[in-house]
Amino acid sequence: MIRIVVEPSQIQGHECMLTPPQQHYLFRVMRVRPGQLVEALVSGARLYECKVEPDSQTLTIQNVDEVHVPIAITLAQALIKRDLFAQIVEKGTEAGISRFIPVVTERSIVRDVSPAKQQRWQIIAQEATEQSRQTRVPQIEPVTSFKALPTMPGHVKCVLHPEGPNILEWLLEERPHGSEWMLVAGPEGGLSDSEVAMLQEAQYVAVSLGPFIYRAENAGVIAAGILTAWASSRLSSVGDLF
């Protein structure tokens, strides 16, 4: 079923009011027809099953469900070259990341991002949410200094490091609890020893993706996919993750 992201103000009574871009997407791009069912998502809150109306401006709400996110993953990702951060946002959204923090590290080559590029990343996040049927549109935060990471909140904090224990083995052994997760991934050259030590002093756990080396644009996304799958499995097996 086709899914679109809507603002709470678009839900009016038993109707969902469509914006002009949404009308174009549904009727010109996706070729929906009157009577067809589509989903309207209010990010992180509710999912509405709606029927397409002939007037092409409204959807009639048929059913509504509260949405649930097993864990909220923040990926603090070092900026990398060639605008590969856009790929990280797209694939990371599909993997279940709830928030992206672009970070400047010691070895970062890219050290700034234009407002236009950040706005494009936010659009990519929304489109990836609709495509992957996630229930929350990730927030793209402003570029942040690495020194801000140790004090950021989170129930569980991890930093990707090749010398850490395998992330899946660590999850199965430690069975960490908490709804807010912080995950830090370095740039092309990796984080420096001093940066890793700084995070570990702030109670970050160093974990790895096993014996293999992944590209900077892939490591954080792969780790987030593992965390999301693990959290979803825990939720379905024990009934209440937290």
Buried (B, 14 or more C-beta within 10 A) or exposed (E): EBBBBBEEEBBEEEBBBBEEEBBEBBBEEEEBEEEBBBBBBBBBEBBBBBBBBEEBEBBEBEEBEEBEBBBBBBBBBBBBEEBBBBBBBBBBBBBBBBBBBBBBBBBBEBEEBEEEBBEBBBEBBBBBBBEBEBBBBBEBBEBBEBEEBBEBEBBBBBBBBBEBBBBBEBBEEEEBEEBBBBBBBBBBBBBBEEBBEBBBEBEBBBBBBEEEEBEBBBBBBBBBBBBBBBBBEBBEEEEEBE
